[in-house]
């Protein structure tokens, strides 16, 4: 089991792009109501997939470099990376349903094993 790791722009490359396993990046904001609704799901994903997937979160306001580079247009937003490459983007809470996220991660983590 694992927990969500909080990161910032200066460590993005090390923690995400150079990671040896797939990485789910959760972009959020303190002022975002839907982000508070999504947080328990992100924590659950980290617990469930922690042996096969790294889960990190980035607050958007203090981290403009990653937000711009990965075209985060609204929060909550998810970006899934594998081998340093962006392979999936999900924007908003409607796109981030538990079923959609778990199906995606089951496919990615199965491939990784």
N, C-alpha and C positions, 0 to 999 in steps of 0.2 A: 504494500500500500504506500501511497505517496500523497503529498499535499501540494497545493498550488504555490508556485514560487513567484514572488513579486520581482519584476525586473524593470530596467530603465534603458533608455537609448544607449548609454555607454557600454552596456554588457549584452546588447541584443545579438551582435554577431557571435560572441562566445556561447551564449546560452541557447540560441535558437539555430543560427545558420551552421554552426560547427558541432551541433549536438549529434550524437551517434544513434539516436533513436528519433522517431517522429516527434514533433513538438506542436502542441495546440496553444496558440496565443490568443488570450482573451483580452480584448481592448474594452475598457470601461471608463466611466467617469463617476465621480462622487455625487454629482448633481443629477444623475440619470436614474429615474425610477425603474425602468425596465432592467437596468443593470443589477439592481438589488434583487429583482425577481429571478434573474439568470444565475446569480452567484451560487445558490445551493446546487444547481445542476453542474456547474463548473467544478465545485468541490467534489461532487459525486463522481464525475468523470475522472478526476485525479485519483480518487480512492480506487475506482474500479479498474482503470487502465494503467495505473502508476507503474506497473512492472514492464509495460510495453510502450509507454507514451509519457513524455514530459509535458506537464501543463504549467503554463506561465501566464501571468496577468500583467498588463501595462495600463496605467492610467493615461488617458489620452492627452490631457492638458499639459502636463510637464514633459511629455515625450513626443514632440512634434516631428522628429526625424523619421521614426518608424511609422507613425501615423501617415505622413505624406508618402513615404516610399511604398507602403502597402495599401495606399488609397482607401484608408478608413474614412468613410463618409458619414457614418452614424454609429452610435453605440446603443446597445452592445454589439460587438463585432468579433468574429472568430476568424483566425487565419491558421491553416494547417500546413506545416512544413515537413518535408521529408528530404533528407540528404541535402539540406541547404536551399531547397527549392520550394516556392509556394505552390501547393497543389490543390488547395480548396479555400474559398472565401465564403463566409456567411455573414450577412448584415441583418441587424435587427432581431428582435425577440421572436417574430413570426418565423423567420428563417432558422432560428436556433431551437426548434422543438426538440425535446428529448429523443423522440424516435429518429428524427433526421440525423442528429449528432451521433447517437449510438450506432446507427446503421453505417454511417460514414467511418466511424472509428473502428467498428468491427472489421470492416473491409480492409482498412489501412493496417491495423494491428495484426490481422491474419497474414497479410502479405509480408509484414516485417518479421514474423516468426520463422 
